[in-house]
């Protein structure tokens, strides 16, 4: 009798638990004729993200759980901790995403997921989650290349009409890469960084300048900061640089010597070291004004490097590859840097290129870009078996090769 009573007592909470899982809820969501929806799941680094996007570009939901506080004390991302917290966060992120979209898994056309490149432990979490959902609900699975997702992100807005081929400039904390996007699943790499990425160097220089401690000064000397939601070290440097004078110091332009000037690749380690030496030799004992000048000089030199190699790459694409792109898409976290964005926009206009960049909140890693890349691939019938595994290193130009 006691056992029977316990069983009856548990029926109610169990029923409540099942009703809280999106696939068990009744949905009232409807799609337009010919429209379909895809769930995108991303956890290649330290953000756990998911989104539901439709084939017409409607973003029905977008959820991100970051791990900034988890890794802050270590001065960088700890792979094992990142994987552990992805495992903790993933069920809730997916559940919240489906709830916000008011859609069930059964109503999805497919499930897209980041397959690589990235940190193995992190990739394993999102890939296993997507494979399990797809297999249980008998949905097509689409393994997405992280960098292709960034390259295609701006195409979500059909009014922009971004046609192939176009230049895709991916600049972030993990990448500095210029590509020709020939079509979905086909890319030609023109240049990439030989060492540090531009975003990584921005963050390191910012920390070396101890910019976080200067926040009150920066805010008192700049305006219109209310709309700034990203408080990264790189963005702090961008703000500080607006106050400084880039002509007060001279830093070496990377890859400009005779033996490297013709290369289409990027290098930032030498510029980083030169900037560190400049900071150490600061004549005014690291005053606010001097730090602002150094920040401006560094940012200007780094951007000059980007534009210089971009100019050579465009000429190479036209003369050697016979490709005349009509537009350039700039994506990745550094694309939100206002100074760099303005310089790249000017470059595009001076070369008769249309300039596109996703909204700031979609420049960094997110589930929307994975879902949209999944949609682009799904339309072409590019479906993957449930047996696929993650690819830690995956050159984008190898994307179209048989696996």
N, C-alpha and C positions, 0 to 999 in steps of 0.2 A: 504493500500500500504506500509506503514511504517512497519507494522508487518511482511508482506511478505518479505521485504528487510532484516529485522533482521534475519528471519528464514534462508534465503539464506546465509547470512553472517556467521551463526553458523555452516553451513553444513561442511565447510572445516575443522575447528578445531576439530569438533566432529569426523569426519572421520579420522583425524590424531591421535586423542586420541585412538580410537579403534584399529588402526593399530599398536599402540605401545604396546598393550597388547599381550603377547606371543600366546595365543590361537587363535588370529585373524590373525597371520602372516602365510604366506606360508613357509613351511619348506622343506629343501632338504636332511634332515638327513635320514640315512638308517641304519638298523641293520643287522648283519650277520644272516644267517639261524639258527633258534633255539635260538637266543639271544633276550632278552627283557630288557626293561629299567624301573626303578622305581624312583620316586621322593621321597626323604626323607626330612622331615621337623622337626626341633628341636628348642624348646624354653623353656626348663625345668627350666632354671635358669636365667642367664643374657645375654646369647648370642643368637641372632636370626640367625638361620642357615638353609640352604637348599642345596641339592645336587641331581644330577641325576647320577645314577650308573647303569651299565648294569650287566646282569647275568654272564658275563664272567669276571667281576671285573674291567671293564673300568670305570674310573671316568670322566664323560663327563663335569661336572661342579661342583663347590664347592664354595659357597658364605657364609661369616660370617660377621655379623654386631655386634660388641661388644658395651658394655655400660660402659666401664671403666671410662670415663670422667663424666658420669652421677652420679655414686655412689662414686667417689673418695673422695668428700668432707664429706661424711657421715661415712667413715671408714668401710664400709660394704655394702652389697646389701640391698636396700630398696625394698621390694616386690611390693608395689603399683607402684613405679616408673618403676620397671622392666617390669611389665605388660603393663603399659602405653606405654613404648618405644617399646615393642614387637608389640603392636598394630600399632604403627607408622611405624616400620621397615618391618614388615612381607610382605606386598604387594610388596614392592620394592625388597626384598631379593628373593622371589619366582619368580618375573618377571625377575630379573637379572640371576637367576639360569637357567631358561628355555631358555633365550636368549643366554647365554654362551654355553649351550649344543646344541643349534640350533635344538630344538625339541619342539613339541607342546604337550599339555596335552593329546590330542587324541592319540598320539603315545606311551603313557606310558601304561605299563601293569597294574600298580597299584600305589597307593599313600600310603607311609608309614609315620607314625608320632609318636613322643614320646607321650606315654599315661601316663607315670609315671615311677618312683616317681619324685617328684620335687615340686616347689612352685605352688600352685593352680592357681593363677592369670596368671602366665607364661604358665603353661600347657594348660590353657583354650584357649589361643591365638592360639597356633600351632594346637591344636586339632580341634578347630572350623574352622580354615582355611582349614585344610586337609579334614574334613568332608564335607565342602561346595564344595570344588573342586571335590571331589570324587562323591558326589551326583549329581552335575550338569552335570558332564561328564560321569556319569555312570561307574566309575572305582572302582575296589575292594579297600577296605580300610584295612590297616594293622596297628593295634595299637602295638607299640613297647615298650618293657621294656627297659628303659635307660641303665640299667646295663648289660642286655643281649647284647645290641648293642656294648658296650665296650668289652665284653667277646668275641664276634664273629668278631670284627674288623679285626684282623690279618688274618682271613681266606679269606679275599678278594683277597689275593695273592695266587692263586691256585698252584703256584710252591712250596709253603712251605708245602703243603699237611698236614695240621694240623688235625689230626684225633681225634675223640672222643674215650674214655674220655681224657680230659686234665685238668690241673690245670689252673684256671683263677685268677690272682691276680690283683685286681682293687684298685689302689692307687691314690687318687686325693685330691682335696680340700674339697670334700664332702664325700669321702668313703675310707675305708680301709677294704677290704673284700677278703677272699680267698675262692674260690669255686672249686668244681669238676664239670666241664661241661660234663654232661653225654651224652647229645645230644641237638639239638635245642629244646627249650621249656622245658628242664629238667636239673635242677641244684641242687647240694647239697652244702649247706653253711658249711664250716669247721670252719671258724672263722671270726669275724668282730670286729670293734672297739667298746669299751664300752663307749667311751666318744668322745674326739676330733678325727678328721681324721688326718692322717699324713701331708697332704697338708696344712690343717688349722694351725697346730702347726708350721710348717716350716715358714709360712707367719707371724705368731704372733711373733716368736722368731726373725725373720729378722727385723721386725719393732721395737722390743724392743732393738735390737742392733743398730738401726738407720742406717742400712746398705745403704739405698738409698743415704745418705749424704757421704758415703765412696766411691761412684762410681768412682771418678777420681783415687783414690788410687788402687782400685781393678783393673781397666783397665791398670794402669801403671805397675802392678806386675804380670799380667797374659797375656797370648798370645792367638792368634787365636780366638779373640772375634768377628771377622767380620761376622761370620755366625750365631751369636746368635740373633734371632729375638724376643725372648720372654724375656721381661724385668720385670718379676714378682718378688715379694719379695722373694719367695722361691728359684728362680733361682739365685738371687743375693747372697743368703746365700750359695748356692752350690759353687759359684765362690770364695767367701771369705774363705770358709772352705779349699779350695785347698792350700791356703797360710799358714794356721794355723797348729799347732801341737796338735793332739787330746790327747796326753799323758800328757799335762800340767795340765789338770783338770780331775776330776772323777765325773761322773754323775751316778745315780742309773739306773740299767737296769730294765725297767718296767716288771711287771708280772713275777718276778723271785724268789719271796719268796715262802716258803713252801706251802702256801694256794692258790697260783695262778700259780705256775710254770707249773702245768699239764694242765692248760687251753689253749685252742687254740685261744682264743680271744686276741685282742690288746688293749692297753690303753696308751694314750700319755699325759693325763692331768697332771699326777705326774711329768713326765719328763719336761713338759713345766714349771711347777712351780719351779722345782729345777734349771732349766736353768735361769729363771727370777731372782732367788735369787743369782745365781752365777754372773749374769750381775751386779746386784745391789752392790755386794760385791767386784767388780773388784778392785784389788790392784793398778792397774796402771791408775786409773781414766778414764777407758774406752778408753785406747790407741788403735790405729789401730791394733797393734800386738796382744794385749790381746783379742780384739773382734774376730780376726781371729782364735785364739786358742779356744775360747769358741764356735765359729761356727763349728769348726772341731770336737770338743768334742761332741757337741749336735748331729751333723749329724751322726757321727760314732755310738753313743749310740742308736739313733733312728733306724739306719739300722741294728745294732746288734739285736734289738728287732724284727724287721721284719724277719730276717733270722732265729732267734731262734724259733719263733712260726711256721715259714714255715717248718722248719726241723721236728718239732713235728707233724705238720699237714700231711706231706707226709707219715710219719710212721703210723699215725692213719688211713689214707686212705688205706694203704696197709694191715695193720694188722686187723683193725676192719671193714672196708667196703669191703675188698677184691678187691679194685680198684688199678691198677698199671698204672697210667698215664705215657705216653711216652714223654709228653712235658708240658711246662708251658708258658702261655701267660700273659704278664704283660702289663697292659693298664691303662689309666688315666693320668692326667697331671704330676704327680710325676714320672711317668715312664721315663720322659725326663731328670730327675736328673742323671747326669753322674756318680756320686759316687754310688748311689743306683743301677743304672743299671749295673755297673761293678760287684758289690757284688752279685746281683741276678743272673747275668750270670755265675759267678763262682760257685754259689750254684747249678745251673742247671747242669753244667758240672760235678761237683763232685758227683752228684746223677744220672748221665746218662740220664738226661732229655734234650730234645731239647728246646732251648730258643727262644721265639718269642716276638716281641713288634712292634706295628704299628709305622710308621714314626712319628717323633715328632709332626708334624702339625695335625696328626690324633689321637693323644693320648688324647687331650682335647676334650670337647664337640663339635660335628660337625654334619652336615647333612649327610655326607658320611656313618657314622656308622649306622645311622637310615635307610638309603636307603638299605645298605647291609644286615642288620638284617631283613628288610622287604623282601628282595630277598630270604634269607634263609627260612623264614617262608612261603612265597608265594609258594615256591617249594613244601612245605609239605601240601599245601592247608589250611594254618592257616589264614583265612580271618575273619575280624570282621564286625559286622553290623554297619550301620551309627549311631546307637543310643548309642554307647559306650561313657562313660564319663571318665574324668581323674581320676587317682588314686594317691593321694598325697603320701601315704605310701603303698608300694607294695613289700613285701619280695620276692626276686627272686626265692626262693624255692617254692613259691606258684604259680609260673607262669603257670604251667600246669593244675592247678585246674580249674574247671568250674567257670565262672564268674557269 
